[in-house]
Amino acid sequence: MTSSAFETTRPDPIAYLDRLAGTDLGRSYKRLMLEELGVRAGQTVLDLGCGPGTDLGSLADAVGSGGAVIGVDLDEAMVDTARERTADRPVVEVRLGDVHDLPLADGVADRARTDRVLQHVADPVRALGEIRRVLRPGGRLVMGEPDWETLAIDHPDGGLSRAYTRHVADKVIRNASIGRQLARLAAGAGFSVPAVLPVTPVFRDVRAADRVLGLERTTGRAVDAGYLTGEEARRWLDHLTSGPFLAAVTFYIVVAES
């Protein structure tokens, strides 16, 4: 099934996050999230699931010298990298911690963000409750999450596309439909939800899509899981590399206020 159009080796997690942040898609949705966060100078801002610190610098710029930015991540390698990358930013602190049980006092923050984090957590409802706990009254949370059940990849055999998306939603992503659920879950956690902004990136180049979606690797897993046969996988990938390519998925930016 291998083609030169596809990456066959899973990228390092930090390299993958850096790569996505550097794409036009990454820059545009992160800019929109920052705008919706509405950070003001002197505020305290949380980046929950901060990864290697991709967004800590822009948050530090927004709060200025009188503010504070606290990044939290569960992965020690991510925390170490984020600390190294923000060593020259005195307003930034990076902590090892779990979004289900944040190492933060009640009402400590004015703003908080999560970026593609809740799709992976064990209990999004508990995480939202924790985030509300650490936000001050009137604080704002901005979340960005894909809805993987909306993943659409054009193929002459629509059944193969549906099988591929079902596999991603069933087996690859823990909370695959979290994007559409966020507004309801946030309201259930006691937030008001003034805005839900859909962003739908469209990929026209198979190589660019593969660098985000891992098409060949995920197809192999779909075969192993019984969603596609080997022959179906071959037909699926052959067309993706030889025919006109189009893929899209809806990403939701949800604004919540405590």
C-alpha positions in Angstrom: 0.0 0.0 0.0 3.0 2.3 0.4 3.4 5.3 -2.0 6.0 8.0 -2.0 3.1 10.4 -1.4 2.7 9.1 2.2 4.7 9.2 5.3 5.2 5.6 6.5 6.8 6.5 9.9 4.8 8.1 12.6 6.4 11.5 13.3 7.7 12.5 16.7 4.9 14.1 18.7 6.7 17.4 19.3 7.8 17.6 15.6 4.2 16.9 14.6 2.8 19.7 16.7 5.4 22.1 15.4 4.6 21.1 11.9 0.9 21.6 12.2 1.4 25.0 13.9 3.5 26.1 11.0 0.9 25.4 8.3 -1.5 28.0 7.0 -4.3 26.1 8.7 -2.5 26.1 12.1 -1.6 29.8 12.0 -5.1 30.8 11.0 -7.1 28.9 13.5 -4.7 29.7 16.3 -5.0 33.4 15.5 -8.8 33.1 15.6 -8.6 31.4 19.0 -6.4 34.1 20.3 -8.7 36.8 19.1 -11.7 35.1 20.7 -9.8 34.7 24.0 -9.6 38.5 24.2 -6.5 38.6 26.4 -5.8 42.0 28.1 -2.5 43.2 29.5 -2.0 42.1 33.1 -4.2 39.1 33.0 -3.4 35.5 34.0 -3.9 33.1 31.1 -3.8 29.3 31.2 -2.7 27.1 28.2 -4.0 23.7 29.2 -2.4 20.9 27.3 0.3 23.4 26.2 2.4 20.7 24.5 5.9 22.0 23.6 4.9 25.6 24.2 3.7 26.4 20.7 1.3 29.2 21.9 2.9 30.4 25.1 4.9 33.1 23.4 1.9 34.7 21.7 0.0 34.6 25.1 3.0 36.2 26.8 3.0 39.0 24.3 -0.7 39.5 25.0 -0.5 39.7 28.8 2.6 41.9 28.8 5.1 42.3 31.6 2.4 42.6 34.3 0.6 39.4 33.4 1.2 35.7 33.8 0.9 32.7 31.5 0.8 29.2 32.9 1.1 26.2 30.7 0.1 22.8 31.9 0.8 19.5 30.3 0.7 15.8 31.3 3.7 14.8 29.2 7.1 15.4 30.8 8.9 15.7 27.5 6.4 18.4 26.4 6.8 20.2 29.6 10.6 20.1 29.4 10.5 21.4 25.8 8.1 24.2 26.7 10.2 25.3 29.6 13.3 25.4 27.4 11.5 27.4 24.7 10.1 30.0 27.1 13.2 30.3 29.3 13.6 33.9 28.2 9.9 34.7 29.0 9.7 35.7 32.7 5.9 35.8 32.7 5.6 32.2 31.6 5.5 29.2 33.9 5.1 25.6 32.7 3.8 23.0 35.1 3.4 19.2 34.9 -0.2 18.4 35.5 -3.4 16.7 34.4 -6.4 18.7 33.1 -8.6 16.4 35.2 -6.9 17.6 38.4 -5.2 20.9 37.7 -2.3 22.0 39.9 -3.9 25.4 40.4 -5.9 27.2 43.0 -9.6 28.1 42.6 -10.3 31.2 40.6 -6.7 31.9 39.7 -7.1 32.7 36.0 -8.8 35.3 33.8 -8.5 33.3 30.6 -7.9 29.7 29.6 -7.5 27.8 26.3 -7.4 24.2 25.2 -6.3 23.3 21.6 -7.1 19.8 20.4 -6.8 18.5 23.9 -10.3 17.3 24.9 -10.5 14.9 22.0 -7.9 12.8 23.8 -8.8 13.1 27.5 -10.5 10.3 29.5 -13.3 12.5 30.9 -14.1 15.8 29.1 -16.9 16.6 31.6 -14.5 16.4 34.5 -11.9 18.4 32.7 -14.4 21.2 32.0 -15.4 21.3 35.6 -11.8 21.7 36.6 -11.3 24.5 34.1 -14.3 26.3 35.5 -13.0 25.9 39.0 -9.7 27.6 38.2 -11.3 30.5 36.3 -12.4 33.6 38.0 -16.1 34.7 37.7 -16.4 36.3 34.3 -13.4 34.4 33.0 -13.3 33.1 29.5 -12.3 29.7 28.0 -11.7 29.2 24.3 -11.5 25.6 23.1 -10.6 24.3 19.6 -11.6 20.7 18.7 -12.2 18.8 15.4 -15.2 16.7 14.8 -13.7 13.6 13.2 -17.1 12.2 12.2 -17.3 15.0 9.7 -14.1 13.9 8.0 -14.9 13.7 4.3 -12.4 12.4 1.7 -13.5 12.2 -1.9 -13.3 8.8 -3.6 -15.3 7.2 -6.4 -16.3 4.5 -4.0 -18.1 6.4 -1.2 -18.3 3.3 0.9 -14.6 3.2 1.3 -14.6 6.8 2.4 -17.3 6.1 5.0 -15.5 3.0 6.2 -12.2 5.0 6.7 -14.0 7.8 8.6 -15.8 5.3 10.8 -12.5 3.7 11.7 -11.0 7.1 12.6 -14.1 7.9 14.7 -14.4 4.5 16.3 -10.8 3.5 16.9 -8.3 6.3 16.4 -9.6 9.3 18.3 -10.9 8.7 21.9 -13.5 11.5 21.8 -14.0 11.8 18.0 -17.2 13.9 18.0 -16.1 16.2 20.8 -16.2 19.3 18.5 -20.0 19.2 18.1 -20.4 18.3 21.8 -18.4 21.1 23.3 -21.1 23.7 23.6 -23.5 21.3 25.3 -20.8 20.0 27.6 -19.6 23.4 28.5 -23.1 24.5 29.3 -23.6 21.4 31.5 -20.4 22.4 33.4 -21.9 25.8 34.3 -20.5 27.9 31.5 -22.4 30.2 29.2 -21.5 29.7 25.6 -21.7 33.0 23.6 -20.1 31.8 20.4 -19.4 28.6 18.4 -17.2 29.2 15.3 -16.8 26.4 12.7 -13.6 26.3 10.7 -13.5 23.8 7.8 -10.1 23.3 6.3 -10.1 21.8 2.8 -7.1 19.9 1.6 -6.4 19.7 -2.2 -3.0 18.2 -2.0 -2.6 14.6 -0.8 0.8 15.2 0.6 -0.3 18.1 2.7 -3.3 16.1 3.9 -1.1 13.2 4.8 1.2 15.3 6.9 -1.8 16.1 9.1 -3.9 12.9 8.7 -1.4 10.1 8.3 -3.5 8.6 5.5 -1.4 5.5 4.7 -0.7 4.6 8.3 -4.3 5.0 9.3 -5.5 3.0 6.4 -3.2 0.1 7.5 -4.8 0.3 11.0 -8.3 0.2 9.4 -7.3 -3.0 7.6 -6.1 -4.5 10.8 -9.3 -3.5 12.6 -11.5 -5.0 9.8 -12.9 -1.8 8.5 -11.3 -2.3 5.1 -9.9 -5.3 3.2 -6.4 -5.3 1.9 -7.8 -5.0 -1.7 -10.1 -2.1 -0.7 -7.2 -0.3 1.0 -5.1 -0.6 -2.2 -8.0 0.8 -4.3 -8.5 3.6 -1.7 -4.9 4.7 -1.6 -4.3 4.3 -5.3 -7.0 6.8 -6.1 -5.9 9.2 -3.4 -2.5 9.4 -5.0 -3.6 9.3 -8.7 -6.8 11.2 -8.9 -7.8 14.8 -8.0 -7.7 14.9 -4.2 -10.1 16.6 -1.8 -10.5 16.2 2.0 -12.2 18.3 4.6 -13.0 18.1 8.3 -14.9 20.6 10.5 -13.1 22.2 13.5 -15.1 24.0 16.1 -13.9 26.9 18.2 -16.1 27.3 21.2 -16.1 30.3 23.5 -17.3 29.7 27.1 -17.6 32.1 30.0 -17.7 31.3 33.7 
